[in-house]
Amino acid sequence: MAETISMPKLGFDMAEGLLVRWVKQVGETINKGDVLAEIETDKATVEVESSATGVVLQLIVDQGTMVPVNAPIAVVGQAGETVSEQKAEGGKQQADEKPAPLSAPTTAPVAQTSAPLETGSVKASPLAKKVARDQKVDLSNVKGTGPGGRIVRKDIEAALSSGQPSAVSHQPVVSSSSSAVIVSHDDKVVPTTKLRQAIGRRLVESKTTIPHFYVTHEFKMDALMDMRKQVNAYLPDNEKVSVNDFILKGVALSLRQFPNLNATLKGTDIIQFGHVNVGVAVTVPGGLMTVVVKDTDQKTLRQISGEVKAMAGRAREGKVKPEDVDGSTFSTSNLGMYDVEEFIAIVNPPEAGILAISSAREVPVVENGELKVGWRMKATISVDHRISDGAEAAQFMQALAGYLESPVRMLV
């Protein structure tokens, strides 16, 4: 029986997504889990997997079309199976129609809100812009093969591999003389990306509608740093665990003791989540994205480490999966790698709290009246005051200290 594939919803605030490219065409065989299409949201370019095995019977929308969440985009069934005609805003492509080649720009009209990101008059995807910036490629000299002539990553790669001289930006040569020359430049207008706009909307909403309060705790990290060193001695390089992996596990176990912080507010009711899904803020081109470790409290350090590495890699490549970014019940933000002593984070609605994690440092400490060197790390929890109070947040931080300062508890 034919199955309809719909536009996935990635996060509670997603309303629509841009269908960038069909990976499979009408008449092609597809297995459950195969990539069917690529869509672009406020957060990233996402690969949509087929939920059924069979043959692609119908592509309901054209490339370059903005599609509401949960709207049908394709039909998968058995070869020769008849399907009822379905329509979605932006056009359709049925089994009796010849699909347009992927290299040809589509001419389907796109709503103004779905227009690709632009730099001046050049249309390019966020990932293409990042690659172009890193490789010093002038986008104005690159021909786009995406929807509506949009420049995509493969166009940048093609320009680089062909040695196209006009595509490479020529940077001014700076003299190596000892005296620095300061040159003034004209003001530069940098259009904000869809991701940056989404971050702005979310954080303004959070800071203006959620009454935040903050609790900071300093953790003794000596035992954890020692245990991490011992654990990693037995692991290959690609599987070594980080300090953050220990913290995620400790946060999840502590949330089990304080379900009121693993919760959301719905009307006048507090909904305490049955699962502990810890979100991890990841830096991506143009902003941040939160990937989610499902059931973090039930997973080993190696499982947590492997999942975070895989999801963060996909996020930075612009190829996250829907399940990578959906369903977090509590978030974390770690700036420890940037030598940060202390900071606060903004609650990620509709969650009750977020933990801001700073650097673990060797500092002078006093223990039992003696001065010595020890590992210390500060972290600050930001909490929605409508759901919880300072005393509960402080007790949560004490519980977290119990795991981080005696890390063997996380291994048994």
N, C-alpha and C positions, 0 to 999 in steps of 0.2 A: 504494500500500500504506500502511495506517495506521501512524503513528509515535507512539510513546509519549514524552511529555515528562516528565522527572523533576525532582525537587527538586534544584537545583544545590548543589554543595559550595563554599562560599566560605571558603577558608583551611583549613589542615590540622586545626584544632581544632573546626570546626563539626560538630555532630552532628545538628541539626534546625533547622527554620525554621517560623515561624508564617505560614500562608497568610492574608494580611489581606484580599485582595479579588481577585475575578475581573474582569479588564478585558474579556475576551471571554466570551460565553455560548455554550451548545450551539446549533449550527445556524448560527453566524456564520462568515463567511469570514475567514481569517487568512493573512497572508503571512509568509514566513520573515523573522525580524527584528522582527516586530510584537510589541508588549507583550501577553502573555497574562494575566499575573497580577502582583500585588504580594506580596512576602513580607517578613517582618521577621526579622532575625537578631540575634545579639548585637551586630553591628556597625552595622546600618542597615536602612532599608527599601529593598528592592532590586526592580527591575523585571525579571521573568523574560520573556525573549523566546522566541518560538516558533522551533524549529529546523526547522520544516516549513511548507509552503504547502498550503492546502486548507480544510477545514471543521472546526470544532470538533465532534467526534463524542461526546466524553465528558469530563465533569469528575469526576474520581475522588474528590476530597476536597471537603469543605465549607469555606466561608469561616470563619475563626476556628479552624482545626484546626492543631495542631502536627504537622509531617510530618518523618520522618527523611530525611537526605540520601540521594539516589539512589532514593528511593521514587517510584513513578509518581504523577503528579498530574493528567494529562490525556492525551487521545488526539486527534490531528489526522489526517485522511485525506480521501478523496474523498466527495462528497455521496452518500448512499445506501449507503455501504460498511458492511458488518457488522463489528462488532468484538466480540471476546470480552469478557465481563464481567470487569472488574478491580476489586479492592478495595484500599483503603488504610485504615490506622487513622484513625478520626475520621469515616468515612462517605464517600458517593460521590454523584455526580449523573450520570445517564445521559442518552442522547439522547432517550429517550421521557419524561423527566421535565421538568416546567416549571421553569426556573431561577427562584430567588427574586430579586426586584428588588434592585438594589444598595443602595437606600436603606433596606431593611428589615433590622433586625438578625437575624442567624442565631442559632439556638438549639442548634446542635450542641455537645455536651459537649466541653470542652477540658480537657486534663490540667492539674493544678495548676501544673506548671512552665511552662505556656504562657500563663498568665493575663496579660492586658495590664498594663502598668505603671500604678500607681495613685498618686494624690496624695490621701491620706485615702481617701474612698470613691469618688472620681472616677476613671473609667477613661479614659485618653487615650494616644495614640501619642506617642513622643518628639518627633516633628516638631510635632504639635499643641501639646504643652506649650511648645516653644520659641516658636512663633508667639504663643501666649497670653501668655507671659511678656513678649515684646517689645512686644505691643500692649496689655498691661495688661488682659487679659480674664479674668474670674472663671470658671474652668472649671465650678464648681458650678452655674452658671446657663445652661450650654450643653447642648443636647440632642444626644447622639451618634447618628450614623447608621451607624457602623461595626459590625463583628461584635460581638454581645453588648451593643450600646448604647455601644460604644467611641467616644470623641470623636476625629475625624480632622481634618486641616487644613481641609478644605472646610467643616466645621461652624463653626470659628472665623471663617473668612472670611465665612460666611453671617451670623453674629451681628454682625460688624462692619458689613457692607453694609446690614443691616436697621436699624442704629442702635438695637439692643436695649439699652435703658438699664441693665437689670439685669445685663448681661453684662460691663459695663466696671467694672473695679476702681477704687474711688475712693481715691486716695492722700492722706494728710494734707498740708495746706498748711504749708510751712515758712516761717517768718518770715524776712525779708531783713535783720533787724537785725544789727548788727556782732558781737554776742556770741552764740557758738554755744550751743545748748541741747542737752545730752546726755540722751537718753531711754533708759531701760532697757526691754528687751523680754523676753518669755518665751522660753525655749529653743525652737528650731524643729527639728522632725524632718523631714529631707529623705530620702525613700526613694531608694536608689541605683538607677540605670537598669540595664537589661540590659547596655548597653555598658560602663558603669563596672564592673559585676561581672565582665564578661569580661576587661577590662583588668587588674583586680586578680588574677584567677586566673592569667593569662598571666605577669604580672610576678613574682608570688610563685614560680611554677614556674621562671622564668628565673633569678631571684636565688638560689634554693635548690638548683638542680640544675646550673647552669652556672658554672664558675670564671672570673669576669671578670678581665681586666686592661685597663689604660688607657694610651694613649699620646697626648700632646698636642703639637701642632706649631703654630707661628705662621707664617702665610703673608704674603708681600708681595703686596698686592693692587693696587698702583698701575697696572700695565699692564692688568690685567683691568678695573678701573673705567674706564680710558680707552677700552679697546676696546668695552666695553658702551655707553658714550656714543656712540661712532662708529657702532656697529651700529644702535642705536635711532634714530639720526638718519634712517635710510633706511626705517624701519618705521612702519606706522600704529599708533595708540595701542593698539588691541586685540591687537597682535602683538608688542609690545616684549618683549625678553627680560630676565630678572632675573639677579641675581648667582647665585641658586640654580640656574638653568638651566646656567650655566657649570660650577658645582660638580658637578652631576649628571653632566654629560658627562665631566668630569675624573675623577670617581670610577669611572665605567664603564670608561674607557680604562685607568686604573690597575689595576683588577681583572683586566683581561686579562693584565697582567704578573704578577699575584699570584693565580692561580686558587685557591690554598689558602684565601683569604679570601672567595672566591665559592663557598662550599661548605657542606656539612652533615655531621653525624656520624650514621652508621647502624651501630649495634653497635660493632664494632671497625674499621669501614671509614670513610674520609673520601670522600664523594661530591663531586667537583668538578663544578659545573654547567656544561653546555655553552653556556648562554645567560647573558647578564648582564642581569638584570631588577632595576633599582634601585627600591626602595620609598621613598615620600615620605610622611612623617607629616603628616597634615592635621588641623587643629583642627575638630571638629564639635560640635554641641550635646551636652553630657554627657561629652565625652572626646576621644579621638584615633582616627583611622583611617588606615591605610597604603594609599595608592593606588600602583599599580605601572606604571612605564614599561618596557614590554617591549623587549628588545634595545636598551637605552639606548646602548650603545657604537656602534651602527650608525646612529643617528639624528642629524640636524642639530640645532643649538640651537633653531631655529624649530619643528621637530617636537616636541622635548622640551617646549618652552614651551607649545605649543598643547595637547598631551596633558595636561600637569599642570593647566593652567587648566580644561580641560573636566572632568577627573575630580574635581578639588577642588570645582568648582561642583556637580557631581552629588552628591558626598559631603555637602556642607553642606545640600543640599536634601533629603537622605534618599532619593536616587534613583540610587544607584550601580548599575553593571552588574556582573554576576559577574566578568567579566574585568578590571574596574577594580582589584579588591582581591586577586586571586589570583596566585600564582606568583612572588613576590619572592624574590631570591637574596641580597640585601644591602639594608640599610635606611639611611635618612638621617633626621635630625631637625634642623630649622633653626629656631632661636629668634632669629635675627639681627634680625628686625623689632621685637623687644622690648628692644633695647639691652642684650643679655646679653654679658658679657665672656667667660665660660667656663662650661661645664657638661658633665656626662657623661650618656650614655643607657644604657638597659638593653637587652641583646641581645634581638632579636625571634626566638624559637625558631621553626623549627629552623635559623636562619641562623647563620653563624660570626661576624658582626660588624655593627656599626652605627656611623655617623659622626654625632657631635653637632657642629653648626655654629653658631658664635656670630656676633656682629655684626662687620661690617667697619667700622673706625673710623679717623679721622685722628688720629694720635698723634705725639708727639715720638719721633724715631728717630735713631740715630747710624750714619752710613755714611761710611766712609773718614775717620774721625776728626772728622767734621763733624755738628753737630746740625741737623736739619731736620724738616719735617713729612712724614709718609708714611702710606699706607693699610696697615693691618694687620688680620688676622683670625685668631682661634684656632679650632682644631677638635680634637676628641678622638675617637679611635676606641676603641670597646669591643670586645673580642675574646674568644671562647671559648678558654680556655687549653688545652683538650683537643685543639684543632685546630691552633692556631698559637702562636707565641712572640713575645716583645717585639721581637726583632731584625727579624722579618719584618714586623710591624706598623709599625715605625719606617721600614723601607725603603719600605713602601707609602705612608706619609705623605710621604716624600721624592719618590716618583714623582708623587704628586698635586701637590706643590709645583711640579714641573716643568711641569705643565699649567696650573696657576692663575697662575704667575708668568710664563709665556710662552704666553698664551692663543691666540696665532696657531696653535699646534700643534693646537688643537682644530678649526680651520677648514680644515685641509688634509687 
